């Protein structure tokens, strides 16, 4: 699974509507409304690297009000959930 963090600039008056449209897209797991240079951050997860082109410039960037994106592809993903799962292997509850 390939994870990408997409920083998104939008029309400020449409942030909630744009966030909902992005969140509804297949392969988008979360959308965060944030402070700072960007308005939204989307987490995109795909099986193949080529699928990123379909999701980000092919869908996200075409939503009316999306003014620009900056994409960062993760080398590895670390999360508390992953750590808990790893330590629970072989343990009976």
N, C-alpha and C positions, 0 to 999 in steps of 0.2 A: 504494500500500500504506500503510495506517495502522498505526502502531506505538503500543502502549500499554504502560506499565510499571505492573504491578499489585502493590501492597504488600499482603501478606496476613498477618492474625493467625490463628493456629490453636490447637487444643488442643496444648499442648507435648508431651504424651506420644504424639502421633500424627504429628509433623512428617514423618518419612520416608514414611509411607504416604500422607499427604495430598499431599506433593510428587510422588510417583509417579503418583497419580491425576490431578493437574493436568497434569503433563507429558504424559500420554497423550491429553489433549484435543486435538481438531483446532484449529488456529490458535494453539496455545501452542508457541512455539519453544524456550524454555528456562525452567527453574525453578531458582532459587538458594536455598539455605538460608543465612540470614544472621544476624548478631548485631544487637542493637539493639531498637528498638520493635516491629518486625515480625519474623515468623518466616521468611517466604518472599517472594521477589520473582519474579513471572512476567512473561515477555515475550510479549505477545499481538500478532499481526499479522493484520489483516483487510483485505479489499478495500474495504468500505464502512463508513462511520461507524456506521451502524445495526447492523452485525454485532457491534459491541462489546457491545451489550446482550444479544445471544444468548449470547456467550461468558462474559462476566464475571458479571452477576447471574443469567443463565440457566443456567450450568453450574458455574463455579468456586464461586460463593457457595452452591450447593446441595450441595456435597460435605460429608458429615458431618465435623465437626471444624473447618470453616472458620468463624471467629468474626466476621470483618469484612475488608473490602477498602478500599483507597484507590487510585484509578486516576489516572494521569497520562498524557495523550495527547501524543505527541511532535509538534512542529511540523515538525521535520526530523530526519533520521537521518544521523549521521556515523560512519564506521567506517574502520579501517585497510584492510579488504578493499575498500571502495568507492573509497578513494583509490588503491590499487594498480591496480584495474581501470581507473580513469579515465586514469592515466598510461600504461597498457599499450595503449590504443586505437591501432591502426595499427602496432604493433610486431610483427614476426615473431619467434617463438621458435626 
